[in-house]
Amino acid sequence: MNDLRIPIALFFGITGMILLTVTGNHAPLTDAPVNLHVGVSMVLFGGVMAWLARRRS
């Protein structure tokens, strides 16, 4: 496993999915669903890393 993008993609994908499933939590100073926004961005980043790893091989 020389390509580090695969474990990075797995980590961000799994962590993002966990954050997407946790609902009802809001930041203390705002009503924005922080877990939703961060979870979506982490899943997208994991997807980009997986795409880059697959494109290389």
C-alpha positions, 0 to 999 in steps of 0.5 A: 500500500504505497498510495496514501490516498486510499487510507485518507479517503477511507478515513474521511469518508467514514468520519464524514458519514458518522457526522452525517448520521448525528443530527440535532447538534448545533454550534453554541453561537449559531443555529447552523447544523455544523455536523451536516456541513462538515460531514458533507465536506469530509465525504466529498474530500474522501471521494476526491481522494478515492477518485485520485487514487483510482485514477493513478492506478 
